[in-house]
Amino acid sequence: MWPSYYQIEPLSFNGTAAQNALVMGGEACMWGEYVDATNSISRTWPSASAVGERLWSAQNVTDLTDATNRIQELTCKLLKRGLALEPPNGPSFCDVEFESFYAPPWGLGHPRRRSSSSSLSLSLSLSLSVIRAHVCNKPCALSISR
C-alpha cells in the first residue's frame, strides 16, 4: 500500500506557482476503530514514512526501487530500536528480529515495558522523528512535546 502514497506529488494540484509556494508541509493520517497502543505503530508504518519522504524530498526524487530499499533499511533500524513493525515489502530479511517482552502485571516486568498512556504519544513522536531524521539524510530540527 505504501507505494501508492509514495507516487503522489504533494504539489501536483490545480493552483498557481504562488499557491504552491504557500505549501509548508503535510500530514499522514490514520484512523480506525481497532487501533490502540498495541498496533498504532505497525498500522502507520510504512505509509507515513512514504508520505514523509515525498514531503521532504525534491520533486525529482521518485524512484520506487530506491525508496523500497530505503524503507527496508529503515525498517531494520527501527526493529533494532524495539518497534514492532510489519515487513513493508513482503517477505524480507533484517539482521535482527523484533523481540516481544511479556511483563505480568504483578511483577516488575521488563525495563523496556511502557508504563503510562503518555508513553504511546512519546513513542510515536520519537518513531516519526527517527523516520524524519533518516529521510532528511542530514540533521533535522526536532521537537518533542508531551
C-alpha positions in Angstrom: 0.0 0.0 0.0 2.8 2.5 0.8 4.0 2.7 -2.9 0.6 4.3 -3.8 1.4 7.0 -1.2 4.9 7.4 -2.4 3.9 8.1 -6.0 1.8 11.1 -5.1 3.5 14.5 -5.7 2.3 16.9 -3.0 2.5 20.0 -5.2 0.5 18.5 -8.1 -2.8 20.3 -7.5 -4.6 22.9 -9.6 -3.1 26.0 -8.3 -0.7 28.8 -9.3 3.0 28.9 -8.6 2.3 31.4 -5.8 -0.2 29.0 -4.2 2.4 26.1 -4.5 4.9 28.3 -2.7 2.5 28.6 0.3 2.6 24.9 0.9 4.5 24.4 4.2 4.1 20.7 4.8 1.6 17.9 5.0 0.5 15.0 7.2 -0.3 11.4 7.0 -3.5 10.4 8.9 -4.5 7.1 10.2 -7.8 6.2 11.8 -9.7 3.0 12.7 -11.9 1.6 15.3 -9.5 -1.2 16.2 -6.4 0.9 16.9 -4.8 1.2 20.3 -1.3 1.1 21.9 -0.7 -2.4 20.6 -0.9 -1.7 16.9 -0.7 2.1 16.2 2.9 2.0 15.1 2.5 -1.0 12.8 -0.6 0.5 11.3 1.1 3.8 10.4 4.3 2.1 9.2 5.4 2.3 6.4 2.7 4.5 4.8 3.6 7.5 7.0 7.3 7.2 6.1 6.4 7.2 2.3 4.4 10.4 2.8 7.2 11.9 4.8 9.8 11.2 2.2 7.6 12.7 -0.6 7.0 15.8 1.6 10.7 16.3 2.4 12.3 15.2 -0.9 12.8 17.1 -4.1 10.2 16.6 -6.9 12.6 14.6 -9.0 13.2 12.0 -6.2 10.6 9.5 -7.3 12.4 6.2 -7.9 10.3 3.5 -6.3 13.1 0.9 -6.3 15.4 3.3 -4.3 12.5 4.1 -1.9 11.9 0.4 -1.4 15.5 -0.1 -0.4 15.5 2.9 2.0 12.2 1.8 3.7 13.5 -1.7 4.1 16.8 -0.4 5.6 14.8 1.9 7.9 12.6 -0.9 9.0 15.6 -2.9 10.2 16.9 0.1 12.1 13.5 0.6 13.8 13.3 -3.1 14.7 16.7 -2.8 16.4 15.2 0.1 18.4 12.4 -2.1 19.6 9.5 -1.1 17.4 7.1 -3.9 16.3 6.8 -3.4 12.5 5.4 -5.5 9.8 7.6 -6.2 6.8 7.0 -3.2 4.4 7.8 -5.1 1.2 6.5 -8.6 1.8 8.9 -11.3 2.9 12.3 -9.8 3.6 15.4 -10.0 5.7 16.8 -8.0 8.6 19.7 -8.9 10.7 17.5 -8.6 13.8 14.0 -9.6 14.6 11.5 -7.9 16.9 11.6 -9.3 20.4 8.4 -9.2 22.3 8.6 -8.9 26.1 5.8 -10.1 28.3 5.7 -8.4 31.7 3.0 -9.8 34.1 1.1 -7.0 35.9 2.1 -8.4 39.3 5.9 -8.4 38.6 8.4 -5.7 38.0 8.4 -6.5 34.3 11.0 -5.8 31.7 12.8 -2.4 31.8 11.5 -1.6 28.3 7.9 -2.0 29.3 5.7 1.0 28.7 4.2 2.2 31.9 1.8 5.0 31.0 -0.6 6.1 28.4 1.5 9.2 27.6 4.4 6.9 26.6 2.4 6.0 23.5 2.4 9.5 22.1 6.0 10.0 23.1 6.9 6.7 21.4 5.0 7.7 18.2 6.7 11.1 18.2 10.1 9.5 18.6 9.3 7.0 15.9 8.3 9.7 13.4 11.3 11.7 14.4 13.6 8.8 13.6 11.8 8.5 10.2 12.2 12.2 9.6 16.0 12.1 10.5 16.5 9.2 8.3 14.7 10.7 5.3 16.4 14.0 5.6 19.9 12.5 5.5 21.1 15.5 7.4 20.5 17.0 10.8 16.8 17.9 11.1 15.1 20.2 13.5 13.4 18.0 16.2 10.9 19.0 18.8 9.1 16.6 21.1 6.3 17.8 23.3 4.4 15.8 25.9 
